[in-house]
Amino acid sequence: MVKTEKQLHVRLTTDVYRELKIKCASELISMQDYLSNLVKVNLTKDSHKNQVEEETLGYNKSYALELLQCSPLFSGATQSDLIKLANASIIQHFSKGESIIREGDIPNLYHIIINGSARVSKISLSGKEFTIFIRRTGESIGQPSVILGKPHIASTIALEESDILSIDREEMLKFLAQNNTVSSRLMYLAMERICQLFETLIEMSSNNTTQRVIKTLSKLTSIHGTILQLTHQDIATMSWTTMETVTRVIKKLKNADIITVGRSRIIIKKPEQLLIYLENH
């Protein structure tokens, strides 16, 4: 029902009502017709917006299903089960340095990296941050906490522009209960990551700081290529050293003509020389 001018006057401030009345008089239209047309225009805009949102949602669900079908982890699962997972999924974009998972958060989503990479890190009691893993396209993150239902024991931060497929935890657990093959694969991945963690701990405790920095650069090059959009502090966090140590090692590698350095960027000119340099020094 269209409100009368008297009813409108009660709801509008004096200034707004006066301006509205002048506008309607100049356009030779009653206030009732003007507001009625305004409502119709807004309803049309809202309808279009909802249609776009529905189309986008449909595209994302279709894309999520396609990703699940192509993932080796979910091979063997029935189409109907994958559709349920896709309908319980969202696709999220994270910028470089943005937090994907925060340590201590209660897990409610199972994350898979669609494209990009991320680092899994832990804060020590002294407040220092250490990188435990680097995860790449196709790998899951935060998996143990999601399955166990316990708070995340580490944080995950995007190393670059990254897209993440996030599946509702409850739906993922239902899916695993009905798909023993996928559950077995996840169990294998969990054991593999435990082994990787032990290897990382041994490597970081047995190598000196120079070795840690160079091995980190070598590993990053194998993931991202020869152009690393990283700061010295980023590399220090990943190699469990200090920024001063990284700066010193970078300078040595630059003098050896193995790398060049730009603003927040390191170019590995001779990646094959990194480990050779390490053996000789």
N, C-alpha and C positions, 0 to 999 in steps of 0.2 A: 504494500500500500504506500502511495506517495504522500509524504507529510505536507500539511498545509503550511503557508508562510508563517502563521502564528506559532505553530508547533516548531518550525525551524528556528524561529527567532528565539525561542526558549533555549534551544540547544546550542546555538552559535553565539560567539561573542559579538558585541555591538559592532566592532570594527569589521569583522569578517562578514557579518550580515549586511552592513552598509555597502561594502565593496561588491558583494555578490549581487545585490539589488541593482547597483549602478551598471554592472556588467550585463545583466539580463536586459535592462532597459535599453542599453546601447545596441544590443543584438536583436531587439524586438522579439524577445522570447520570455515566456513566463518562467518564474523561478522553478516551478514544479517540472516543466518540460526540460529545462536546462539540467536539473539534477537527475531527472529520469534518463536523459541521454548520456550523462556522465557515468551513471551506474551501468548502463548497457556497454559502454566502451570498456570500462574496467572489468566487467564480466567476460568480455571477449578476450581481453589481454590475459586474464587468469586462466581461461580455457586453453588458450594457446600455450601458456607457460606449462600447464599441467600435461598437455599433449607432448610437449618437448621432453619434459621430465620422464614421462612414461616411455617414450621412444628410447631415451638414453638408458633408462633402467633395463629395458628389454635388450638393448645392444650389449650392455655390460653382462647380463646374465648369459646371453648367447656366447659372448667372448669367454666368460668364465668356464662354460661347458667345454668350449673348444680347447682351452688350456688344460683342463682336467683330462680330456680325452688324449691329448698329446703327451702328457706327463708319464714317464716310465713308472713312477711310483704308483699310479692308479690303473695301470694296465691290468686287464682281466676283470675289472669291476663291471657290473651291468650298466646299461644305458640309463635305466630308471634310477639307480643309486647315484650315478653321476649328475643327473638332472636335479635330484634333491640337494646335492652338495652345491651345485651351481646356484640354485635358488636361495641357498643360505650363505652366499658369498658376496663380498663387495670388492671392488678394485680401487686401491688407494695409490695416490702419487705422493712421493716424499722427495723434497729437495735435498741437496748435499748438506750434511751436517744436521739434518732433522732427525729427531728421535722417533724410532718406529716402536720400540719397546723400552719401557723404563724399569729399572731394577726395583723389585718390591711390588710392582703392579699385579693385580689378580688377572690371570689369563682368561680371556673370553673369546679369543680368535686364534685360529691356526694360520700362520703366515707362510706364504711361499713367494720367493722373489721371481717375478715375471721377467723383468730385465733390470740391470743395474747390479749393485753390490752393497754390502753392509758389513760393518765390523761389530763384533760382539765384545763388549768390554765390561770390566769389573772395577769397582772402586775399593781400594784397600782401606784398612782402618785409619791409616795416616792421611787419607783423602786423595791419594795418587791413583790415577786411572791407568789400567792395563788392558791391552787388547788380547783377547783369548783366541778368537777365531775371526776369519774373514769369510763371509758367505757370498756366493755369486748366483747368477741367474739359474733358476731351476731348483735351488736348495731351500729348505725350510728353516725357519728361525723360531726360537722359543719353544721348540718341540717338547722337551721333557716336562716343563712346567704346565703346558697345555694338557698333556696326557695325565699327569699326576694331579692336576688341579691345585698346585701350590704356587705361591707368588714367584714371579720371575727372579732368578738368582743373578741375572746379568742384564745389562742394557744393550740395545741394538741401535746403531746409528747409521744412516745412509751415507755411504762413501761417495756417492754421485747421485744424479737424478735417477730415481728408482721407482718402479711400479710394483706393487705388492698385491697378490691375491690373498684375501683374508676370509677364512671360512669359520662360520659359527662353531664354537667349541662343542656344544652339545650335539650338533648334527654330525660333526666329525667323529665324535666318540661312538655315536650310533652306527655310523658307516663302518668304523673299524671293527665293531662287534659283529658285523654281518659279513666282513670281508677278511678272512684269515690271511690271505696272501698278502694284502696290503699291510696288515698288522705285522706280519713277519718281516716285511721289508723295512718298516719303521724301526722294529727291534734291532735289525742289523745295522741301520744307520746310527741308532743310539749307541750301540757298542763301538762302532767305528769312530764316533766322535769322542768317546771316552779315551780311546787309544790316541787320537789326535791331541787331546788335552794333555795326556801324559808326555807325549813327544814334545809338545810345546814347552811344558814345564821343565823337562830335562834340558832342552835346547837353550832356553833362556837362562837356566841356572849354571850351565857348563860353559857357555860361550862368553867371551869378553864383550864389552860394549861395541867395539868396532865390528866384530863378527855379527852381532845382532842387527846392527843398522844395515850392513851390506846384505845380509840374508833377507831382511825385510824388504829392501829395495828390489832384490831379485824376485821375491815372491809377488810383490805388487806389480812388477813388470809383466810377469806371466799372466796376471789377471787383467790388467788395464792397458797393457801395451807400453810403449816407450815414453809416452807423455803422461806424467803423473801430476794431476791437479791437486797437490797436497802441500801443506805448509811443513816447516821443520817440526812444529809442535805435533802435527798429525803423525809424522813418522816416529817421533819420540814416544808417543803413546803406544804405537804398534810394536816398537822394538824394545819396550820396557827400559828406556834410557831417559836421559835429559835432553832438552833442546840444545844445550851447549855441546853435548857429545855429538849430536846429529850434525850440528853446524861444522864441527871440527872434521868429521868424517866426510861430509859433503865437500868441504874445501879440498881435502886430499884427493877425492875422486875427480873433482873438477881440474885440479892440477895435473892429474894423470890422463886428462882428456877422455875420460869415460862418460862424464855427464856434463851438461850445461844447466845453469840455474836462471830462472826468470822469476817474475812476481807470482808467488804462490804456485810455482810450477817447476818441476824438475824433468828434464829431458835426458833419457838414458841413450846416449849416442852409441855406446858399444855394450849392449846387455850381456853378451857372451864374456866380456872382460871382467864383469863384477866378481864372479866366484874365482876367476884366475887371479885377480888382484888380492882377493882374500887369502888364497893359498900362499901367495908370495909375501904377504905382510902379516 
